[in-house]
Amino acid sequence: MTGTRITARELNRATLARQLLLRRESLEPAEGVRRVVALQAQQPASPYVALWNRLTGFDPAGLDTAFTDHRVVKATLMRLT
């Protein structure tokens, strides 16, 4: 079975699109988080900045509501050593 070869640029573009970094998408905040799986957020403003860069017309109150409704959760997923 032979597959289609893609160039480094095509791989780069596909990766950026998957992470919603190629162009802003018109999504609700919870759906934006779901699409990228997780957002790095050690600083309180980080998830808001990340979604502002990814979503058209991002409203921070939408992310606040998603947290309140438990559609988006905060978690520490790194082991402290």
C-alpha positions in Angstrom: 0.0 0.0 0.0 1.4 3.4 -1.0 0.5 6.5 0.8 0.4 10.1 -0.4 3.5 12.0 0.6 3.1 15.5 1.9 5.6 18.2 2.0 7.0 19.8 5.2 5.0 22.9 4.4 1.7 20.9 4.0 2.4 19.2 7.3 3.1 22.5 9.0 -0.2 24.0 7.6 -2.2 20.9 8.7 -0.7 21.1 12.2 -1.5 24.8 12.5 -5.0 24.3 11.2 -5.6 21.5 13.7 -4.5 23.8 16.5 -6.7 26.6 15.3 -3.7 28.7 14.6 -3.9 29.1 10.8 -7.0 31.3 10.9 -9.6 32.2 13.5 -12.7 30.0 13.7 -16.2 31.0 14.6 -16.7 28.7 17.6 -18.0 28.9 21.2 -15.1 28.8 23.8 -15.9 25.3 25.0 -15.9 23.9 21.5 -12.6 25.8 20.8 -11.0 24.1 23.9 -12.4 20.7 22.8 -11.0 21.1 19.3 -7.5 21.7 20.6 -7.9 19.2 23.5 -6.3 21.4 26.1 -4.8 24.8 26.7 -1.7 25.6 28.6 -2.8 27.9 31.4 -0.3 28.4 34.2 -1.1 32.1 34.3 -4.7 33.2 34.9 -4.9 35.1 31.6 -3.4 32.3 29.4 -6.6 30.5 28.3 -8.3 33.8 27.5 -5.3 34.9 25.3 -5.1 31.5 23.7 -8.8 31.5 22.7 -8.7 35.2 21.7 -6.0 34.2 19.2 -8.0 31.3 17.9 -11.7 32.3 17.9 -13.5 35.0 15.9 -15.3 37.4 18.2 -14.1 35.7 21.4 -15.9 36.9 24.5 -14.1 36.1 27.8 -17.5 35.8 29.5 -18.1 32.7 27.3 -15.1 31.0 28.8 -16.2 32.0 32.3 -19.6 30.4 31.6 -18.0 27.3 30.3 -16.0 27.0 33.5 -19.1 27.6 35.6 -21.1 25.0 33.7 -18.3 22.5 33.8 -18.0 22.2 30.0 -14.4 23.3 30.5 -12.3 22.3 33.5 -9.0 23.3 35.0 -6.7 20.6 36.0 -3.1 20.1 37.0 -1.8 17.3 34.8 1.9 17.5 35.5 3.6 15.6 38.1 5.6 17.7 40.5 9.1 16.4 41.1 
